[in-house]
Amino acid sequence: MAIDGLAVAALCVICFLWRLGVPSLFDFNEGLYVQAAREMLLRGDLVTASVNGIWFYDKPPLALWLVVACFKLFGVTEWAARLPVALAACGLTCLTWAVARRWFGRSAALVAAAALALSPIFIGTARQMTMDIHQALWVAVSVLMFWQCERSSGRRSLVWAMGAWTAMGLAVLAKSVPGFVPLPCVAVWLVWEHQGRPRDILRGIARTRPWFGIPLLLAVILPWHLLAYRAHGQEFWYQYWTHHHVGILTGQEFSHAQPFWYYAPALLASMLPWSFLLPGAIKHGFTGSAGEPGAASLRRLAAVWCVLTVILFSLMRSKLVSYLLPMYPAAAILIGEYAAASLSATRRRGYLIGMACAATVLLAASVAGIVVLTRSASAATDPEAQALLSPGMVAYGRAAAAVLGATGLGMIISLALRAPRMAVGMCAAGMAGFIITTFGPGIGAYQASVNAPLHAATARAAKAAAEGRPVAIYIGRPRRPSVHFYLPSGLYRGPLPPQDAPYLVEASEAAPLARFAAMAPTGAILADSHRLPELEKLLGYSLPVEYGAGRWRLVSTRPKPKP
């Protein structure tokens, strides 16, 4: 067990902690959340976050509080901002491994840990400061504690129940309403487990002690909401609930509206290559009966957890792949147990078909990726595409495609040699190689071509602000909120300064920047170069360029002298 534990720890280090501070902040979400945490620290306000002095009601504050704590301990850096979510990912991976090992054995546990940690969407989300992994961790803790509560009695059952309600409260504080997912999952599992018998179902509900648990849940959730409402009243209610909850649910905000079937292909891609085992694993979860009663019960719970989460989020109009992350631990446990059971049994047809499909898709994706990169590298005209198709990024893309192709080919050869265990090992090793390639040379190339030019220009804007010059940001849509993180702290500490002092303006349209230029003749504007002609046309004169990096420019608001 010690060797397996070290292997899982090494997996966590490679996937979540290695080169965590590289690159600089991503846009859009990470830049927004990290700056909100930074302004919490600078303004000393732990109730309501802000970004550039504008109140930020996007999510509850648990993840922001953790970042503030890391900033206090380790300084205001990218590494410190990402550390809480990386540790949450490590904890969730270790929890998945431990639960699978206890109930399904060593092989199932190792495959489960690999299936979770090496899933593309999981590792990509775990290396950015967002709320999804925090919520996934506390949802998993809550569901598993409810399950333990049902299996225990007396004082132990009470302890598990109180832990489950508390964990659900933390899941809500991490990312709001989706944190309540444990309630329908456990309720449906109880109905399934007791075959619809009302008396047994009610006994199961009673074991969760809702008369104690609900007040405990409210004690975790309500204080922040009440304090925020007290501070900002109806503005908080509208922005937090109407805009960010009702708007997301109905698909009227944030451009996330997707069709009902969206999560079928999204899940297939986001958990590749393990996702090809998921249909058979879910079926096995509902129908399999091997093992001790606790193992069969956990298997059914995980199957309900997966299916119901997908159904609930499919009913929403707004959809993002990351919304499904709370079900990933359950999916990983099912995949690990299904793979281990298939390898030890004589009937492996479903498992072999899934592995063959995964290998074929990896091989096909490798070939397609190389062809697309070769054709697109010289034809890109959009500034975003040109940055993503720089020589360094193209070299990384080819290397990553080669790793995926070698993985798929190795899996096919292993299956052809009737060595399914080797195929699993090839799959895990290949995905680990892909991760090392991505966060080694890949992330360095991304930093050099995408993030570094913008943040180098921001550094020059920071120098102008330090000299007492008013600064404006004119980037347009999509915004680049990471820019704020690299500007001086003095611009964000306390209320915004009056107009005769250094101040910061951000706009995505030309007209406000024209007014800024008229009001601040000694100011500076950080802008996207392809937007400058529009602003200069509105002003009627050219803006002198003080610094240029890639597509980004720092220009002076002084009119350029005529020849």
N, C-alpha and C positions, 0 to 999 in steps of 0.2 A: 504493500500500500504506500510505503514511503516513496518508492521509486515512481509510482504513478502520480503521487502528489507533486513530486518535483517536476515531472513531465508537464502536468497541468500548469504549475507555476511558471515554467519556462514558456509555455504557450501564451499565458497571459502577458508576460513581459514582452515577448515579441509582438504580439497583436496590439497591445494597448499602451504600453509604457515606453517602448523603444522609440527614440526620436520624437517624443510627444510634443516638444516645443517647436518642431519644424513641421510645416512652414509657419509663416506669420498668419494672422487670423484670416479665416475664410469669410467670404460674404455669401449669403445675406444673413442667415440666422445667427451664425456664431458671432459675427461682428456686432450684431444688435444685442445679443444676450450678454456678451462679455462687457460691452460698454455700459450696459444697464447696471451690471454688478460693480463696475469701476465707479460709476457716479453714485451708487449707494454708499460706497466707501468714502468718496470724496465729500459728499454732502452729509454724511452721518445719518442718513434716513433709511432705516431697515424696513419701513412699512411700504413705501411706494417708490419704485424705481423710476428713473428718468433716463432719456437719451437726448443729449444736447439740450437739456433743460425742459424737454417736453415729457410729461408724465407717461409712463410706460406700463400699461395694464395687460400686456399680452398673456402672461401666465402667472400662477402663484409663485411665491418667492423661494421655495426650498432650495432649488439649484443655485439661485443667485446668492442666497445666504452662504452656501458652501463655498462658492467662489470668493466671496468677501473674506471668509475665514482663511482661505488659502492665500489671498493677497496679503492679509495681515501677517501670516506666518512666513511666507516665502518671497514676498515682493510682487509687484504688479508685472507679471510676465505671461506670455502665452502658455508656458508650461504649467504655471500655477492655475491659470484659468481652466485648463483642460484636466487637471489632476482629479477633481472630484468625479467627473463622469468616467474617467479611465478606471478609477478604483471601484466605481459601481459596476462596471463591466467585468472587472476581475472578480468581484464578489459574486456576481450572477453566474459567471462561468464555473466558479468553484462550488457554488450551491447546486448547480445542475449536475456537475460531476459527482458530488457527494450523495445526492438523492438517488441518482441512477446506480451508483456503486452499491449503496445499501440494499436496494430492492431488486436490481437486475444483474449485478455482477460487474466484474472488472472490464470486460470487453465492451459491454453496453455503455459503461460510464466514460471510457476513453473516446468512443465514437460520439457520444452525446456532447462532451466538452468540445471536441473538434468541430462538430456540426454547428454548434452555437458560435464559438469564437471565430471560426473561419468563414462564416456567412458574410458575403460582401456588405449587405446593409447594416449588419450588426457592428462589424469592425469599423465601417466608415462613420457611423453615428457615434461610436464610442471614442473616437479620436477628435471630436469637436465638442465645444461646450454647448450642448442642447439639453432638453429636459427628458427626452424619450427613454434613455437608458435608466435614469433614476426611477422613472415611473415603472418600467419593466421589472426592475429589481424589487420594488416594494409590492407590486402586484403579485409577483411570484412568491415572495415571502408570505403574503397574506393568504393566498390560495393554499399553499402547502401547510400553513399553520391551521387553517380551517379543517383541512383534511386530517391533520394530527389530532385536532380537537375531537373529531368524530370517532377516532379510533381509541381515544383515551377515556378515562373516567375520573371522577372526583377532582381533587386539587389540580392534577396535571391537565385535565381537560379545561379547567378554568384558566390556567396559565396560557395554554395554547390559544384559547378563545380571545383573551385580552390582547395577546400579541398579534393575532390576526386583525382585530379591529384597529389596533394602533397602526399596524403596517398599512392598512387600507387608507387611513387618514394621511399617512405620509405620501402614499401614492397620489392622493388627491392634491396635496400641497406641492407635489412635483409637477403635475401637469393637468390639474383640475379634473373635470367630470369623468374622463376615461379611467381614473383611478378607482372608480366604483365597479369596474369589471369583475372583481372577485365575487360580488353578490350574485349576479345572474349565473356565473359559472358554477358556483357551489350549489345554488338552488336547483339548477337543472341536473347537476350530478346527483344530488340527493333524490330527486324524482326517479332518475335512471337506476340508481343504486337500490332503492327500495321498491322498484317496479310499480310505482304509482300508488302504493298503499298509504292513505292519508295519515293514519296513526303513526306509522314509522317515520314518515316525512316530518311530521310535527315534532316527534321526539328528536330527530336530527337537528331541526332548527333550534329547539330548546337547548341542545347541548352547546350551541354557539353563544349562549347567554346574551341575546340581543338587548335585554333590559339593562345589562351593564355595558355591553359593547357599544350600543348606539350613543349613549352619553359620552363614552370615551372617544368615539369617533368624532363627535361634534366638538369635544374639548380640544382636539388636535386641529380641526379645520377652521372653526369659527373665529378664534381670536384675530388672526390676520385679516380676514374678510371684514370683520366689524371695525377694526382700526383703520383699514383703508377707506371704508365707507364714511367713517367719522371724519377722516381727513379731507375727502374729496367729494362726498355726497353723490348726487345724481351723475356727475361726470364719471366717477368710478363705475357706477352701476351700468351706465350706457356703454362705456368703452370695454369694460371687462366682460359683462354678460351679453348685452345685445350685440355688440360688434364682434367679439372674439368667440362667443359661444353659439348664439343663435345664428350668426352669420356663417360660421363654419358648418354648423349642422345642416343648414338649408342650402349651402353652396353659393350664397349670394355675395360672399366676401372672399378675398385672397386668391381667386382664380384657381381653386383646387377642385372644382366640380368635375366628377368623373362618372362614367356609367356604372351600373350595379355590378357588372362582371369584372371590373377593373382589377380586383385583387387576385384573380386567378393567374393571369400572366405575370402580374407584379410579384407575387409570391414565388412563382417559378424562377424568375430571374434573380430576385433579391436573396434567395437562399441557395443559389446554384453552387455546387452540383448536388447538394444534399436534398434539394427539393424534389428530385425525381423519386426519392424513397418515401416521401411524405404521404402520398395517397395510400400506399400499402401499409405504412406504419399506423395511420389513423384507423384503417379498417381492422388491423390487428389489435389496436387499442380497444375497439368496441367488441370484438369477437373472441380475442385470445383469452384463454383460461389457464394457461400453464403458470406454474409458480405458486407461491404461498398466497393466501387470500389478500394480504396487504398489497402485494405486487399487482394482482389483478385489479384491485380497487384503484390503485394509483394509475394504472394504465387507462382505465375508463375515465378517471378524472382528467388526465392529460388530453384524451381524445375530445371530451366535452369542451375543455378549455380552448383547444385549437379551433374547433368548428364554430363554437358560439362566438368567439372573438371575431372571426372573419365575417360571420353573419351580421353581428351588431355594427361593425364598421362599414359593411357594405350598404346598410340601410341609410347611412349618412350620405348626403350629396357630395360633400367635400371629402376627398380621399388623398392620402399620401402613403407611400409604402411604409414609412417609419411609424405610422399609426398602429401597425400590426406587431410591433416589437414586443408588447406584453405577452404574446402567445409564443414567442420564439423559444423560451426555456421548455415549455411543454412539447413543442415540435421536436426539439433536440433530444429530449428524453425518449420520446416515441421512436425517433429515428435510430437512436442508439440501441434501444431494446429490440427493435425490429431487426436491425442488422445482426445483432448478437444471436437472436433466436433463429434467424434464417441460416446463419453460418453453422449453427450446431444441429440443425435439423436436416432431414433428407429432402424436404420440399422447399426449394429455393427459387422457384420460377419467378414470382413477383419481384423478389430482391434482385435477381440476375437481370431481369428486364429493366428495372430502374437503374441499376449501375451501368448497363449497356447504353441506355438513353443518355445518362449523364456524360459518359465518356464520348459519345458521338457528338453531343452538343458542345462540349469543350473543344473537341477537334475542329468542328465546323466553325465555332466562334473564333478560333485561332486563325484559320485560313481567311475568313471574312474580315477579321480585324486587320490583318496585314494588307489585304487587297484595298480596303477602304483607306487606310493610312497612306498607302502609296499613291492612290488617285487623288486624295483630298489635300495632301500637304502642299502641292503647288497651285491648287485652284482656289484656295480660301481667300475671300476678299473681306469678309466681316472681321472687324477688329478682335472680337471675342474669339472667333475661330482661328485667326492668325496666331494669337497668343497660345492657344491650346495645341496648335500644330507647329510649334517651333521645332527646330532640329532636335533639341534635347527631348522634348515631349514625344516626337516621332520615334526617336531611338528607344525611349522607354516603352512606348506602345508596342513596338516590334518585339522587344525582349519579353514583355508580359505576355504577348500573344504566343510567343514561342514556348514559354513555360506552360501555359494552358494547353497548347497543342501536345507538348510532350507528356503532360499529365493524362490527357485523354487517350493518347496512343498507348501509354503504359498500362492504363486500365483495360483497354481493349485486348492487349496482349495477355494480361493476367487472366482475363475471363476466358480467352481462347485456350489458355493452358489449364483451365479448370482450377484456378487458384483464386477463389473469391476473396480470401483473406488478404492476399497480396493486393488485390484491386482496391480494397478499403485503405490499406496503407499507402498505396500510390495516390489515392484521392487526397488523403490528409496531407501527405508530404508535398504533393503538387500545389495545393492551395497555400500551404505554408511558404513554399518557394515564391508563389505569386505575391504574397503579402510582403515578403522580404524584398522582392524586386520593386514593389510599389512604394514602400516606405524607406527604401534605400535610394537608388538613383532616381526613381520616379518622382518622389516628393521633392527632391532637390531640383529636378528639371521644372516641376510645377512652380516652385518658389521663384526660380530665376526668370521664368517667362511670364508668369501671371501675377503673383503677389508682389515680388520685389520692386518692379517699376513703380507701381502705385504707392507703395509705402516709402520708397525713396523720395518721390515727389512730396509725399506727406511730411517727411522729415524736413524738407526745405520750407514747407509751409509752417511747420512748427518753429523753425528758426525765425521766420518773419513774424510770427505771433509773439515770440520771446522778445523781439525788438520793439514791441508795442504797436505793431501794425494790425489793423482789422483784417480778418481772414474770412473768406467765403469758400464754400464747396459747391461746385457746379458740375455734377456728374450725371444727373438725370436718372432715368429708370433703365435697368435696375440700380437702386442705390448701392453705395459701398459704405455701410456703417462702420466697417473696420477702420476707416480713416480716423474716426474720432479717437480710437484707442491710442493712436500714435501722435496725437496733438497734445500740447501741454496741459497738465492737470489744472492749472489756474483758470482755464476757460470753462471748466465744469464744476468748480468748487463754489457752492453757495448759489445765490440768484445770478442771473445773467447780468453782466456789467452794463452801465448806461451807454448810450450811443457815442459819447465822447471818449470812451475808454476802449481798449481792445475788445472786440466782440467777434462772435462766430455766427455766420449765416450759412444755412444750407438750403438749397432750392434745386428743383429739377426742371424749372422753366427759366427762360431768359429774362423775362421782365423784372422779377425781384433782384436779379443780379445787376441789371442796368441801374436800378435805384441804388443798390449797394455801391456801384462804381461812382455814382454821382455824389453820394454822401461820404465816401471814403476815398478821396483822391490819392492817399498814400497806401491804400489797401493792396491785398494780394488775393488772387482767385486760383484755387486748385480745380482744374477742369479737365474734361476729356477733350482731346485735341479736335475731334470731329464735331464737337458742339461749339467751338469757339467762333467759327464764321457767323453763326446765327446771332451770337451775342455781339460781335463786332458790328454786324449790320444794324442791330438795334441801337447801339451806341453811336454809330457814325464815325468811329475811328478804330484803329488797330491797337491791340493790347500788347505791350512789350513782353516777350517771353523771358522770364528769369531763369527757368530751369525746365528741362525736358527729360523724361524717362519713359521710353516705350511710347505708348499712346497718351501719356499723361503730361500735363503742362502746369507750371506755376507761372501765372502772368501778373503783371502789375496793372493797377487801375489807372496809372498815369497815361495820358494819351501819348502815343509814339510821335516824336517830333517829325514834322513833314520835311522832306528833302528841300 
